[in-house]
Amino acid sequence: MWHRLWRFIRRLSGDDAYERYLRHHGRCHAGEAPLSRREYFKREQERKWGGVRRCC
């Protein structure tokens, strides 16, 4: 029970994002090298915060 709760909290907070990325990459992009943890988080930060995000 505690393990499931911990997994839920990690998923909710995004703490497991890199592990989820690796699972997805292994399923959908087999044969290609995945990004390193550092590269992944850098790319996600740029995606999330790069560019203008406002309505007016």
mmCIF entry with sequence, helices, sheets and N, C-alpha, C, O atoms, coordinates in Angstrom:
data_MODEL
# 
_entry.id   MODEL 
# 
_entity.id                         1 
_entity.type                       polymer 
_entity.pdbx_number_of_molecules   1 
# 
_entity_poly.entity_id                      1 
_entity_poly.type                           'polypeptide(L)' 
_entity_poly.nstd_linkage                   no 
_entity_poly.nstd_monomer                   no 
_entity_poly.pdbx_seq_one_letter_code       MWHRLWRFIRRLSGDDAYERYLRHHGRCHAGEAPLSRREYFKREQERKWGGVRRCC 
_entity_poly.pdbx_seq_one_letter_code_can   MWHRLWRFIRRLSGDDAYERYLRHHGRCHAGEAPLSRREYFKREQERKWGGVRRCC 
_entity_poly.pdbx_strand_id                 A 
# 
loop_
_entity_poly_seq.entity_id 
_entity_poly_seq.num 
_entity_poly_seq.mon_id 
_entity_poly_seq.hetero 
1 1  MET n 
1 2  TRP n 
1 3  HIS n 
1 4  ARG n 
1 5  LEU n 
1 6  TRP n 
1 7  ARG n 
1 8  PHE n 
1 9  ILE n 
1 10 ARG n 
1 11 ARG n 
1 12 LEU n 
1 13 SER n 
1 14 GLY n 
1 15 ASP n 
1 16 ASP n 
1 17 ALA n 
1 18 TYR n 
1 19 GLU n 
1 20 ARG n 
1 21 TYR n 
1 22 LEU n 
1 23 ARG n 
1 24 HIS n 
1 25 HIS n 
1 26 GLY n 
1 27 ARG n 
1 28 CYS n 
1 29 HIS n 
1 30 ALA n 
1 31 GLY n 
1 32 GLU n 
1 33 ALA n 
1 34 PRO n 
1 35 LEU n 
1 36 SER n 
1 37 ARG n 
1 38 ARG n 
1 39 GLU n 
1 40 TYR n 
1 41 PHE n 
1 42 LYS n 
1 43 ARG n 
1 44 GLU n 
1 45 GLN n 
1 46 GLU n 
1 47 ARG n 
1 48 LYS n 
1 49 TRP n 
1 50 GLY n 
1 51 GLY n 
1 52 VAL n 
1 53 ARG n 
1 54 ARG n 
1 55 CYS n 
1 56 CYS n 
# 
_struct_asym.id          A 
_struct_asym.entity_id   1 
# 
loop_
_struct_conf.conf_type_id 
_struct_conf.id 
_struct_conf.pdbx_PDB_helix_id 
_struct_conf.beg_label_comp_id 
_struct_conf.beg_label_asym_id 
_struct_conf.beg_label_seq_id 
_struct_conf.pdbx_beg_PDB_ins_code 
_struct_conf.end_label_comp_id 
_struct_conf.end_label_asym_id 
_struct_conf.end_label_seq_id 
_struct_conf.pdbx_end_PDB_ins_code 
_struct_conf.beg_auth_comp_id 
_struct_conf.beg_auth_asym_id 
_struct_conf.beg_auth_seq_id 
_struct_conf.end_auth_comp_id 
_struct_conf.end_auth_asym_id 
_struct_conf.end_auth_seq_id 
_struct_conf.pdbx_PDB_helix_class 
_struct_conf.details 
_struct_conf.pdbx_PDB_helix_length 
HELX_P HELX_P1 AA1 TRP A 2  ? SER A 13 ? TRP A 2  SER A 13 1 ? 12 
HELX_P HELX_P2 AA2 ALA A 17 ? CYS A 28 ? ALA A 17 CYS A 28 1 ? 12 
HELX_P HELX_P3 AA3 ARG A 37 ? TRP A 49 ? ARG A 37 TRP A 49 1 ? 13 
# 
_struct_conf_type.id          HELX_P 
_struct_conf_type.criteria    ? 
_struct_conf_type.reference   ? 
# 
loop_
_atom_site.group_PDB 
_atom_site.id 
_atom_site.type_symbol 
_atom_site.label_atom_id 
_atom_site.label_alt_id 
_atom_site.label_comp_id 
_atom_site.label_asym_id 
_atom_site.label_entity_id 
_atom_site.label_seq_id 
_atom_site.pdbx_PDB_ins_code 
_atom_site.Cartn_x 
_atom_site.Cartn_y 
_atom_site.Cartn_z 
_atom_site.occupancy 
_atom_site.B_iso_or_equiv 
_atom_site.pdbx_formal_charge 
_atom_site.auth_seq_id 
_atom_site.auth_comp_id 
_atom_site.auth_asym_id 
_atom_site.auth_atom_id 
_atom_site.pdbx_PDB_model_num 
ATOM 1   N N  . MET A 1 1  ? 0.811  -1.187 0.000   1.00 0.00 ? 1  MET A N  1 
ATOM 2   C CA . MET A 1 1  ? 0.000  0.000  0.000   1.00 0.00 ? 1  MET A CA 1 
ATOM 3   C C  . MET A 1 1  ? 0.862  1.261  0.000   1.00 0.00 ? 1  MET A C  1 
ATOM 4   O O  . MET A 1 1  ? 0.590  2.192  -0.759  1.00 0.00 ? 1  MET A O  1 
ATOM 5   N N  . TRP A 1 2  ? 1.888  1.303  0.833   1.00 0.00 ? 2  TRP A N  1 
ATOM 6   C CA . TRP A 1 2  ? 2.742  2.491  0.907   1.00 0.00 ? 2  TRP A CA 1 
ATOM 7   C C  . TRP A 1 2  ? 3.512  2.705  -0.388  1.00 0.00 ? 2  TRP A C  1 
ATOM 8   O O  . TRP A 1 2  ? 3.758  3.836  -0.807  1.00 0.00 ? 2  TRP A O  1 
ATOM 9   N N  . HIS A 1 3  ? 3.885  1.597  -1.009  1.00 0.00 ? 3  HIS A N  1 
ATOM 10  C CA . HIS A 1 3  ? 4.623  1.684  -2.266  1.00 0.00 ? 3  HIS A CA 1 
ATOM 11  C C  . HIS A 1 3  ? 3.760  2.334  -3.347  1.00 0.00 ? 3  HIS A C  1 
ATOM 12  O O  . HIS A 1 3  ? 4.247  3.176  -4.102  1.00 0.00 ? 3  HIS A O  1 
ATOM 13  N N  . ARG A 1 4  ? 2.497  1.954  -3.427  1.00 0.00 ? 4  ARG A N  1 
ATOM 14  C CA . ARG A 1 4  ? 1.589  2.548  -4.405  1.00 0.00 ? 4  ARG A CA 1 
ATOM 15  C C  . ARG A 1 4  ? 1.357  4.024  -4.123  1.00 0.00 ? 4  ARG A C  1 
ATOM 16  O O  . ARG A 1 4  ? 1.291  4.832  -5.049  1.00 0.00 ? 4  ARG A O  1 
ATOM 17  N N  . LEU A 1 5  ? 1.235  4.380  -2.855  1.00 0.00 ? 5  LEU A N  1 
ATOM 18  C CA . LEU A 1 5  ? 1.065  5.785  -2.477  1.00 0.00 ? 5  LEU A CA 1 
ATOM 19  C C  . LEU A 1 5  ? 2.309  6.582  -2.861  1.00 0.00 ? 5  LEU A C  1 
ATOM 20  O O  . LEU A 1 5  ? 2.202  7.694  -3.378  1.00 0.00 ? 5  LEU A O  1 
ATOM 21  N N  . TRP A 1 6  ? 3.481  6.018  -2.609  1.00 0.00 ? 6  TRP A N  1 
ATOM 22  C CA . TRP A 1 6  ? 4.731  6.700  -2.949  1.00 0.00 ? 6  TRP A CA 1 
ATOM 23  C C  . TRP A 1 6  ? 4.844  6.894  -4.464  1.00 0.00 ? 6  TRP A C  1 
ATOM 24  O O  . TRP A 1 6  ? 5.249  7.964  -4.918  1.00 0.00 ? 6  TRP A O  1 
ATOM 25  N N  . ARG A 1 7  ? 4.491  5.869  -5.249  1.00 0.00 ? 7  ARG A N  1 
ATOM 26  C CA . ARG A 1 7  ? 4.505  6.001  -6.715  1.00 0.00 ? 7  ARG A CA 1 
ATOM 27  C C  . ARG A 1 7  ? 3.542  7.086  -7.177  1.00 0.00 ? 7  ARG A C  1 
ATOM 28  O O  . ARG A 1 7  ? 3.857  7.851  -8.089  1.00 0.00 ? 7  ARG A O  1 
ATOM 29  N N  . PHE A 1 8  ? 2.377  7.156  -6.556  1.00 0.00 ? 8  PHE A N  1 
ATOM 30  C CA . PHE A 1 8  ? 1.397  8.181  -6.904  1.00 0.00 ? 8  PHE A CA 1 
ATOM 31  C C  . PHE A 1 8  ? 1.939  9.579  -6.612  1.00 0.00 ? 8  PHE A C  1 
ATOM 32  O O  . PHE A 1 8  ? 1.792  10.484 -7.433  1.00 0.00 ? 8  PHE A O  1 
ATOM 33  N N  . ILE A 1 9  ? 2.553  9.759  -5.465  1.00 0.00 ? 9  ILE A N  1 
ATOM 34  C CA . ILE A 1 9  ? 3.123  11.064 -5.096  1.00 0.00 ? 9  ILE A CA 1 
ATOM 35  C C  . ILE A 1 9  ? 4.238  11.452 -6.059  1.00 0.00 ? 9  ILE A C  1 
ATOM 36  O O  . ILE A 1 9  ? 4.311  12.602 -6.494  1.00 0.00 ? 9  ILE A O  1 
ATOM 37  N N  . ARG A 1 10 ? 5.102  10.504 -6.392  1.00 0.00 ? 10 ARG A N  1 
ATOM 38  C CA . ARG A 1 10 ? 6.186  10.792 -7.354  1.00 0.00 ? 10 ARG A CA 1 
ATOM 39  C C  . ARG A 1 10 ? 5.630  11.173 -8.714  1.00 0.00 ? 10 ARG A C  1 
ATOM 40  O O  . ARG A 1 10 ? 6.146  12.084 -9.362  1.00 0.00 ? 10 ARG A O  1 
ATOM 41  N N  . ARG A 1 11 ? 4.587  10.489 -9.152  1.00 0.00 ? 11 ARG A N  1 
ATOM 42  C CA . ARG A 1 11 ? 3.973  10.786 -10.453 1.00 0.00 ? 11 ARG A CA 1 
ATOM 43  C C  . ARG A 1 11 ? 3.329  12.167 -10.428 1.00 0.00 ? 11 ARG A C  1 
ATOM 44  O O  . ARG A 1 11 ? 3.475  12.945 -11.371 1.00 0.00 ? 11 ARG A O  1 
ATOM 45  N N  . LEU A 1 12 ? 2.623  12.463 -9.360  1.00 0.00 ? 12 LEU A N  1 
ATOM 46  C CA . LEU A 1 12 ? 1.937  13.735 -9.213  1.00 0.00 ? 12 LEU A CA 1 
ATOM 47  C C  . LEU A 1 12 ? 2.923  14.900 -9.197  1.00 0.00 ? 12 LEU A C  1 
ATOM 48  O O  . LEU A 1 12 ? 2.648  15.954 -9.771  1.00 0.00 ? 12 LEU A O  1 
ATOM 49  N N  . SER A 1 13 ? 4.059  14.718 -8.550  1.00 0.00 ? 13 SER A N  1 
ATOM 50  C CA . SER A 1 13 ? 5.050  15.788 -8.440  1.00 0.00 ? 13 SER A CA 1 
ATOM 51  C C  . SER A 1 13 ? 5.975  15.873 -9.653  1.00 0.00 ? 13 SER A C  1 
ATOM 52  O O  . SER A 1 13 ? 6.687  16.864 -9.819  1.00 0.00 ? 13 SER A O  1 
ATOM 53  N N  . GLY A 1 14 ? 5.971  14.845 -10.501 1.00 0.00 ? 14 GLY A N  1 
ATOM 54  C CA . GLY A 1 14 ? 6.859  14.831 -11.661 1.00 0.00 ? 14 GLY A CA 1 
ATOM 55  C C  . GLY A 1 14 ? 8.234  14.277 -11.353 1.00 0.00 ? 14 GLY A C  1 
ATOM 56  O O  . GLY A 1 14 ? 9.128  14.321 -12.198 1.00 0.00 ? 14 GLY A O  1 
ATOM 57  N N  . ASP A 1 15 ? 8.408  13.758 -10.156 1.00 0.00 ? 15 ASP A N  1 
ATOM 58  C CA . ASP A 1 15 ? 9.712  13.230 -9.750  1.00 0.00 ? 15 ASP A CA 1 
ATOM 59  C C  . ASP A 1 15 ? 10.122 12.003 -10.567 1.00 0.00 ? 15 ASP A C  1 
ATOM 60  O O  . ASP A 1 15 ? 11.312 11.709 -10.686 1.00 0.00 ? 15 ASP A O  1 
ATOM 61  N N  . ASP A 1 16 ? 9.155  11.293 -11.124 1.00 0.00 ? 16 ASP A N  1 
ATOM 62  C CA . ASP A 1 16 ? 9.464  10.099 -11.901 1.00 0.00 ? 16 ASP A CA 1 
ATOM 63  C C  . ASP A 1 16 ? 9.498  10.360 -13.403 1.00 0.00 ? 16 ASP A C  1 
ATOM 64  O O  . ASP A 1 16 ? 9.453  9.413  -14.189 1.00 0.00 ? 16 ASP A O  1 
ATOM 65  N N  . ALA A 1 17 ? 9.577  11.606 -13.812 1.00 0.00 ? 17 ALA A N  1 
ATOM 66  C CA . ALA A 1 17 ? 9.491  11.968 -15.227 1.00 0.00 ? 17 ALA A CA 1 
ATOM 67  C C  . ALA A 1 17 ? 10.584 11.301 -16.059 1.00 0.00 ? 17 ALA A C  1 
ATOM 68  O O  . ALA A 1 17 ? 10.312 10.811 -17.155 1.00 0.00 ? 17 ALA A O  1 
ATOM 69  N N  . TYR A 1 18 ? 11.802 11.278 -15.558 1.00 0.00 ? 18 TYR A N  1 
ATOM 70  C CA . TYR A 1 18 ? 12.894 10.692 -16.342 1.00 0.00 ? 18 TYR A CA 1 
ATOM 71  C C  . TYR A 1 18 ? 12.701 9.185  -16.501 1.00 0.00 ? 18 TYR A C  1 
ATOM 72  O O  . TYR A 1 18 ? 12.962 8.648  -17.578 1.00 0.00 ? 18 TYR A O  1 
ATOM 73  N N  . GLU A 1 19 ? 12.254 8.495  -15.460 1.00 0.00 ? 19 GLU A N  1 
ATOM 74  C CA . GLU A 1 19 ? 12.007 7.064  -15.563 1.00 0.00 ? 19 GLU A CA 1 
ATOM 75  C C  . GLU A 1 19 ? 10.884 6.786  -16.559 1.00 0.00 ? 19 GLU A C  1 
ATOM 76  O O  . GLU A 1 19 ? 10.978 5.834  -17.334 1.00 0.00 ? 19 GLU A O  1 
ATOM 77  N N  . ARG A 1 20 ? 9.831  7.592  -16.556 1.00 0.00 ? 20 ARG A N  1 
ATOM 78  C CA . ARG A 1 20 ? 8.752  7.436  -17.530 1.00 0.00 ? 20 ARG A CA 1 
ATOM 79  C C  . ARG A 1 20 ? 9.257  7.703  -18.944 1.00 0.00 ? 20 ARG A C  1 
ATOM 80  O O  . ARG A 1 20 ? 8.875  7.012  -19.888 1.00 0.00 ? 20 ARG A O  1 
ATOM 81  N N  . TYR A 1 21 ? 10.122 8.713  -19.084 1.00 0.00 ? 21 TYR A N  1 
ATOM 82  C CA . TYR A 1 21 ? 10.728 8.998  -20.395 1.00 0.00 ? 21 TYR A CA 1 
ATOM 83  C C  . TYR A 1 21 ? 11.516 7.793  -20.887 1.00 0.00 ? 21 TYR A C  1 
ATOM 84  O O  . TYR A 1 21 ? 11.401 7.423  -22.055 1.00 0.00 ? 21 TYR A O  1 
ATOM 85  N N  . LEU A 1 22 ? 12.309 7.178  -20.029 1.00 0.00 ? 22 LEU A N  1 
ATOM 86  C CA . LEU A 1 22 ? 13.100 6.020  -20.441 1.00 0.00 ? 22 LEU A CA 1 
ATOM 87  C C  . LEU A 1 22 ? 12.217 4.856  -20.873 1.00 0.00 ? 22 LEU A C  1 
ATOM 88  O O  . LEU A 1 22 ? 12.522 4.179  -21.855 1.00 0.00 ? 22 LEU A O  1 
ATOM 89  N N  . ARG A 1 23 ? 11.118 4.615  -20.142 1.00 0.00 ? 23 ARG A N  1 
ATOM 90  C CA . ARG A 1 23 ? 10.202 3.532  -20.543 1.00 0.00 ? 23 ARG A CA 1 
ATOM 91  C C  . ARG A 1 23 ? 9.588  3.832  -21.907 1.00 0.00 ? 23 ARG A C  1 
ATOM 92  O O  . ARG A 1 23 ? 9.526  2.956  -22.769 1.00 0.00 ? 23 ARG A O  1 
ATOM 93  N N  . HIS A 1 24 ? 9.139  5.059  -22.100 1.00 0.00 ? 24 HIS A N  1 
ATOM 94  C CA . HIS A 1 24 ? 8.561  5.448  -23.385 1.00 0.00 ? 24 HIS A CA 1 
ATOM 95  C C  . HIS A 1 24 ? 9.598  5.319  -24.500 1.00 0.00 ? 24 HIS A C  1 
ATOM 96  O O  . HIS A 1 24 ? 9.303  4.782  -25.568 1.00 0.00 ? 24 HIS A O  1 
ATOM 97  N N  . HIS A 1 25 ? 10.786 5.801  -24.255 1.00 0.00 ? 25 HIS A N  1 
ATOM 98  C CA . HIS A 1 25 ? 11.845 5.772  -25.263 1.00 0.00 ? 25 HIS A CA 1 
ATOM 99  C C  . HIS A 1 25 ? 12.167 4.334  -25.653 1.00 0.00 ? 25 HIS A C  1 
ATOM 100 O O  . HIS A 1 25 ? 12.343 4.029  -26.832 1.00 0.00 ? 25 HIS A O  1 
ATOM 101 N N  . GLY A 1 26 ? 12.244 3.459  -24.669 1.00 0.00 ? 26 GLY A N  1 
ATOM 102 C CA . GLY A 1 26 ? 12.520 2.056  -24.949 1.00 0.00 ? 26 GLY A CA 1 
ATOM 103 C C  . GLY A 1 26 ? 11.447 1.400  -25.794 1.00 0.00 ? 26 GLY A C  1 
ATOM 104 O O  . GLY A 1 26 ? 11.753 0.568  -26.648 1.00 0.00 ? 26 GLY A O  1 
ATOM 105 N N  . ARG A 1 27 ? 10.173 1.768  -25.565 1.00 0.00 ? 27 ARG A N  1 
ATOM 106 C CA . ARG A 1 27 ? 9.067  1.195  -26.331 1.00 0.00 ? 27 ARG A CA 1 
ATOM 107 C C  . ARG A 1 27 ? 8.978  1.777  -27.730 1.00 0.00 ? 27 ARG A C  1 
ATOM 108 O O  . ARG A 1 27 ? 8.782  1.039  -28.696 1.00 0.00 ? 27 ARG A O  1 
ATOM 109 N N  . CYS A 1 28 ? 9.120  3.089  -27.854 1.00 0.00 ? 28 CYS A N  1 
ATOM 110 C CA . CYS A 1 28 ? 8.809  3.762  -29.121 1.00 0.00 ? 28 CYS A CA 1 
ATOM 111 C C  . CYS A 1 28 ? 10.021 4.141  -29.957 1.00 0.00 ? 28 CYS A C  1 
ATOM 112 O O  . CYS A 1 28 ? 9.876  4.422  -31.147 1.00 0.00 ? 28 CYS A O  1 
ATOM 113 N N  . HIS A 1 29 ? 11.197 4.156  -29.375 1.00 0.00 ? 29 HIS A N  1 
ATOM 114 C CA . HIS A 1 29 ? 12.385 4.608  -30.095 1.00 0.00 ? 29 HIS A CA 1 
ATOM 115 C C  . HIS A 1 29 ? 13.546 3.644  -29.894 1.00 0.00 ? 29 HIS A C  1 
ATOM 116 O O  . HIS A 1 29 ? 14.687 4.060  -29.694 1.00 0.00 ? 29 HIS A O  1 
ATOM 117 N N  . ALA A 1 30 ? 13.246 2.378  -29.949 1.00 0.00 ? 30 ALA A N  1 
ATOM 118 C CA . ALA A 1 30 ? 14.285 1.358  -29.751 1.00 0.00 ? 30 ALA A CA 1 
ATOM 119 C C  . ALA A 1 30 ? 15.369 1.532  -30.817 1.00 0.00 ? 30 ALA A C  1 
ATOM 120 O O  . ALA A 1 30 ? 15.072 1.816  -31.977 1.00 0.00 ? 30 ALA A O  1 
ATOM 121 N N  . GLY A 1 31 ? 16.584 1.365  -30.421 1.00 0.00 ? 31 GLY A N  1 
ATOM 122 C CA . GLY A 1 31 ? 17.695 1.515  -31.343 1.00 0.00 ? 31 GLY A CA 1 
ATOM 123 C C  . GLY A 1 31 ? 18.336 2.891  -31.290 1.00 0.00 ? 31 GLY A C  1 
ATOM 124 O O  . GLY A 1 31 ? 19.456 3.069  -31.768 1.00 0.00 ? 31 GLY A O  1 
ATOM 125 N N  . GLU A 1 32 ? 17.649 3.860  -30.721 1.00 0.00 ? 32 GLU A N  1 
ATOM 126 C CA . GLU A 1 32 ? 18.211 5.204  -30.558 1.00 0.00 ? 32 GLU A CA 1 
ATOM 127 C C  . GLU A 1 32 ? 18.678 5.360  -29.116 1.00 0.00 ? 32 GLU A C  1 
ATOM 128 O O  . GLU A 1 32 ? 18.078 4.808  -28.194 1.00 0.00 ? 32 GLU A O  1 
ATOM 129 N N  . ALA A 1 33 ? 19.737 6.104  -28.935 1.00 0.00 ? 33 ALA A N  1 
ATOM 130 C CA . ALA A 1 33 ? 20.234 6.345  -27.583 1.00 0.00 ? 33 ALA A CA 1 
ATOM 131 C C  . ALA A 1 33 ? 19.339 7.367  -26.883 1.00 0.00 ? 33 ALA A C  1 
ATOM 132 O O  . ALA A 1 33 ? 19.024 8.406  -27.463 1.00 0.00 ? 33 ALA A O  1 
ATOM 133 N N  . PRO A 1 34 ? 18.921 7.083  -25.633 1.00 0.00 ? 34 PRO A N  1 
ATOM 134 C CA . PRO A 1 34 ? 18.097 8.058  -24.910 1.00 0.00 ? 34 PRO A CA 1 
ATOM 135 C C  . PRO A 1 34 ? 18.947 9.230  -24.422 1.00 0.00 ? 34 PRO A C  1 
ATOM 136 O O  . PRO A 1 34 ? 20.173 9.146  -24.351 1.00 0.00 ? 34 PRO A O  1 
ATOM 137 N N  . LEU A 1 35 ? 18.267 10.316 -24.092 1.00 0.00 ? 35 LEU A N  1 
ATOM 138 C CA . LEU A 1 35 ? 18.962 11.462 -23.523 1.00 0.00 ? 35 LEU A CA 1 
ATOM 139 C C  . LEU A 1 35 ? 19.472 11.109 -22.132 1.00 0.00 ? 35 LEU A C  1 
ATOM 140 O O  . LEU A 1 35 ? 18.882 10.278 -21.442 1.00 0.00 ? 35 LEU A O  1 
ATOM 141 N N  . SER A 1 36 ? 20.554 11.731 -21.728 1.00 0.00 ? 36 SER A N  1 
ATOM 142 C CA . SER A 1 36 ? 21.010 11.560 -20.349 1.00 0.00 ? 36 SER A CA 1 
ATOM 143 C C  . SER A 1 36 ? 20.022 12.292 -19.433 1.00 0.00 ? 36 SER A C  1 
ATOM 144 O O  . SER A 1 36 ? 19.221 13.104 -19.895 1.00 0.00 ? 36 SER A O  1 
ATOM 145 N N  . ARG A 1 37 ? 20.088 12.001 -18.158 1.00 0.00 ? 37 ARG A N  1 
ATOM 146 C CA . ARG A 1 37 ? 19.192 12.670 -17.204 1.00 0.00 ? 37 ARG A CA 1 
ATOM 147 C C  . ARG A 1 37 ? 19.359 14.179 -17.287 1.00 0.00 ? 37 ARG A C  1 
ATOM 148 O O  . ARG A 1 37 ? 18.368 14.910 -17.283 1.00 0.00 ? 37 ARG A O  1 
ATOM 149 N N  . ARG A 1 38 ? 20.586 14.653 -17.363 1.00 0.00 ? 38 ARG A N  1 
ATOM 150 C CA . ARG A 1 38 ? 20.861 16.091 -17.436 1.00 0.00 ? 38 ARG A CA 1 
ATOM 151 C C  . ARG A 1 38 ? 20.280 16.694 -18.721 1.00 0.00 ? 38 ARG A C  1 
ATOM 152 O O  . ARG A 1 38 ? 19.645 17.748 -18.688 1.00 0.00 ? 38 ARG A O  1 
ATOM 153 N N  . GLU A 1 39 ? 20.507 16.011 -19.854 1.00 0.00 ? 39 GLU A N  1 
ATOM 154 C CA . GLU A 1 39 ? 19.977 16.505 -21.130 1.00 0.00 ? 39 GLU A CA 1 
ATOM 155 C C  . GLU A 1 39 ? 18.449 16.536 -21.123 1.00 0.00 ? 39 GLU A C  1 
ATOM 156 O O  . GLU A 1 39 ? 17.833 17.477 -21.622 1.00 0.00 ? 39 GLU A O  1 
ATOM 157 N N  . TYR A 1 40 ? 17.852 15.493 -20.550 1.00 0.00 ? 40 TYR A N  1 
ATOM 158 C CA . TYR A 1 40 ? 16.396 15.423 -20.487 1.00 0.00 ? 40 TYR A CA 1 
ATOM 159 C C  . TYR A 1 40 ? 15.823 16.592 -19.697 1.00 0.00 ? 40 TYR A C  1 
ATOM 160 O O  . TYR A 1 40 ? 14.903 17.262 -20.169 1.00 0.00 ? 40 TYR A O  1 
ATOM 161 N N  . PHE A 1 41 ? 16.347 16.847 -18.512 1.00 0.00 ? 41 PHE A N  1 
ATOM 162 C CA . PHE A 1 41 ? 15.801 17.916 -17.690 1.00 0.00 ? 41 PHE A CA 1 
ATOM 163 C C  . PHE A 1 41 ? 16.066 19.289 -18.299 1.00 0.00 ? 41 PHE A C  1 
ATOM 164 O O  . PHE A 1 41 ? 15.241 20.194 -18.173 1.00 0.00 ? 41 PHE A O  1 
ATOM 165 N N  . LYS A 1 42 ? 17.202 19.446 -18.954 1.00 0.00 ? 42 LYS A N  1 
ATOM 166 C CA . LYS A 1 42 ? 17.463 20.718 -19.627 1.00 0.00 ? 42 LYS A CA 1 
ATOM 167 C C  . LYS A 1 42 ? 16.448 20.953 -20.734 1.00 0.00 ? 42 LYS A C  1 
ATOM 168 O O  . LYS A 1 42 ? 15.906 22.050 -20.864 1.00 0.00 ? 42 LYS A O  1 
ATOM 169 N N  . ARG A 1 43 ? 16.190 19.915 -21.535 1.00 0.00 ? 43 ARG A N  1 
ATOM 170 C CA . ARG A 1 43 ? 15.218 20.041 -22.618 1.00 0.00 ? 43 ARG A CA 1 
ATOM 171 C C  . ARG A 1 43 ? 13.818 20.310 -22.083 1.00 0.00 ? 43 ARG A C  1 
ATOM 172 O O  . ARG A 1 43 ? 13.081 21.111 -22.657 1.00 0.00 ? 43 ARG A O  1 
ATOM 173 N N  . GLU A 1 44 ? 13.446 19.659 -21.005 1.00 0.00 ? 44 GLU A N  1 
ATOM 174 C CA . GLU A 1 44 ? 12.123 19.887 -20.420 1.00 0.00 ? 44 GLU A CA 1 
ATOM 175 C C  . GLU A 1 44 ? 11.986 21.300 -19.860 1.00 0.00 ? 44 GLU A C  1 
ATOM 176 O O  . GLU A 1 44 ? 10.925 21.911 -19.979 1.00 0.00 ? 44 GLU A O  1 
ATOM 177 N N  . GLN A 1 45 ? 13.044 21.820 -19.255 1.00 0.00 ? 45 GLN A N  1 
ATOM 178 C CA . GLN A 1 45 ? 12.993 23.194 -18.755 1.00 0.00 ? 45 GLN A CA 1 
ATOM 179 C C  . GLN A 1 45 ? 12.842 24.190 -19.897 1.00 0.00 ? 45 GLN A C  1 
ATOM 180 O O  . GLN A 1 45 ? 12.081 25.152 -19.796 1.00 0.00 ? 45 GLN A O  1 
ATOM 181 N N  . GLU A 1 46 ? 13.567 23.954 -20.973 1.00 0.00 ? 46 GLU A N  1 
ATOM 182 C CA . GLU A 1 46 ? 13.456 24.834 -22.136 1.00 0.00 ? 46 GLU A CA 1 
ATOM 183 C C  . GLU A 1 46 ? 12.064 24.751 -22.750 1.00 0.00 ? 46 GLU A C  1 
ATOM 184 O O  . GLU A 1 46 ? 11.500 25.770 -23.148 1.00 0.00 ? 46 GLU A O  1 
ATOM 185 N N  . ARG A 1 47 ? 11.503 23.541 -22.830 1.00 0.00 ? 47 ARG A N  1 
ATOM 186 C CA . ARG A 1 47 ? 10.163 23.367 -23.380 1.00 0.00 ? 47 ARG A CA 1 
ATOM 187 C C  . ARG A 1 47 ? 9.126  24.071 -22.501 1.00 0.00 ? 47 ARG A C  1 
ATOM 188 O O  . ARG A 1 47 ? 8.215  24.735 -22.997 1.00 0.00 ? 47 ARG A O  1 
ATOM 189 N N  . LYS A 1 48 ? 9.285  23.913 -21.203 1.00 0.00 ? 48 LYS A N  1 
ATOM 190 C CA . LYS A 1 48 ? 8.299  24.458 -20.276 1.00 0.00 ? 48 LYS A CA 1 
ATOM 191 C C  . LYS A 1 48 ? 8.382  25.971 -20.165 1.00 0.00 ? 48 LYS A C  1 
ATOM 192 O O  . LYS A 1 48 ? 7.350  26.639 -20.111 1.00 0.00 ? 48 LYS A O  1 
ATOM 193 N N  . TRP A 1 49 ? 9.583  26.522 -20.131 1.00 0.00 ? 49 TRP A N  1 
ATOM 194 C CA . TRP A 1 49 ? 9.735  27.945 -19.824 1.00 0.00 ? 49 TRP A CA 1 
ATOM 195 C C  . TRP A 1 49 ? 10.204 28.795 -20.999 1.00 0.00 ? 49 TRP A C  1 
ATOM 196 O O  . TRP A 1 49 ? 10.239 30.020 -20.888 1.00 0.00 ? 49 TRP A O  1 
ATOM 197 N N  . GLY A 1 50 ? 10.562 28.182 -22.112 1.00 0.00 ? 50 GLY A N  1 
ATOM 198 C CA . GLY A 1 50 ? 11.034 28.938 -23.269 1.00 0.00 ? 50 GLY A CA 1 
ATOM 199 C C  . GLY A 1 50 ? 9.883  29.558 -24.040 1.00 0.00 ? 50 GLY A C  1 
ATOM 200 O O  . GLY A 1 50 ? 8.794  28.989 -24.110 1.00 0.00 ? 50 GLY A O  1 
ATOM 201 N N  . GLY A 1 51 ? 10.125 30.708 -24.610 1.00 0.00 ? 51 GLY A N  1 
ATOM 202 C CA . GLY A 1 51 ? 9.097  31.348 -25.437 1.00 0.00 ? 51 GLY A CA 1 
ATOM 203 C C  . GLY A 1 51 ? 8.089  32.137 -24.630 1.00 0.00 ? 51 GLY A C  1 
ATOM 204 O O  . GLY A 1 51 ? 8.077  32.093 -23.400 1.00 0.00 ? 51 GLY A O  1 
ATOM 205 N N  . VAL A 1 52 ? 7.255  32.852 -25.338 1.00 0.00 ? 52 VAL A N  1 
ATOM 206 C CA . VAL A 1 52 ? 6.228  33.682 -24.716 1.00 0.00 ? 52 VAL A CA 1 
ATOM 207 C C  . VAL A 1 52 ? 4.981  32.833 -24.484 1.00 0.00 ? 52 VAL A C  1 
ATOM 208 O O  . VAL A 1 52 ? 4.501  32.164 -25.399 1.00 0.00 ? 52 VAL A O  1 
ATOM 209 N N  . ARG A 1 53 ? 4.472  32.862 -23.288 1.00 0.00 ? 53 ARG A N  1 
ATOM 210 C CA . ARG A 1 53 ? 3.273  32.115 -22.942 1.00 0.00 ? 53 ARG A CA 1 
ATOM 211 C C  . ARG A 1 53 ? 2.290  33.045 -22.224 1.00 0.00 ? 53 ARG A C  1 
ATOM 212 O O  . ARG A 1 53 ? 2.173  33.021 -20.999 1.00 0.00 ? 53 ARG A O  1 
ATOM 213 N N  . ARG A 1 54 ? 1.607  33.838 -22.989 1.00 0.00 ? 54 ARG A N  1 
ATOM 214 C CA . ARG A 1 54 ? 0.588  34.691 -22.389 1.00 0.00 ? 54 ARG A CA 1 
ATOM 215 C C  . ARG A 1 54 ? -0.489 34.961 -23.428 1.00 0.00 ? 54 ARG A C  1 
ATOM 216 O O  . ARG A 1 54 ? -0.296 34.718 -24.620 1.00 0.00 ? 54 ARG A O  1 
ATOM 217 N N  . CYS A 1 55 ? -1.597 35.455 -22.974 1.00 0.00 ? 55 CYS A N  1 
ATOM 218 C CA . CYS A 1 55 ? -2.734 35.634 -23.886 1.00 0.00 ? 55 CYS A CA 1 
ATOM 219 C C  . CYS A 1 55 ? -2.679 36.964 -24.619 1.00 0.00 ? 55 CYS A C  1 
ATOM 220 O O  . CYS A 1 55 ? -3.239 37.065 -25.711 1.00 0.00 ? 55 CYS A O  1 
ATOM 221 N N  . CYS A 1 56 ? -2.035 37.986 -24.076 1.00 0.00 ? 56 CYS A N  1 
ATOM 222 C CA . CYS A 1 56 ? -2.039 39.268 -24.764 1.00 0.00 ? 56 CYS A CA 1 
ATOM 223 C C  . CYS A 1 56 ? -0.715 40.004 -24.637 1.00 0.00 ? 56 CYS A C  1 
ATOM 224 O O  . CYS A 1 56 ? -0.568 41.105 -25.168 1.00 0.00 ? 56 CYS A O  1 
# 
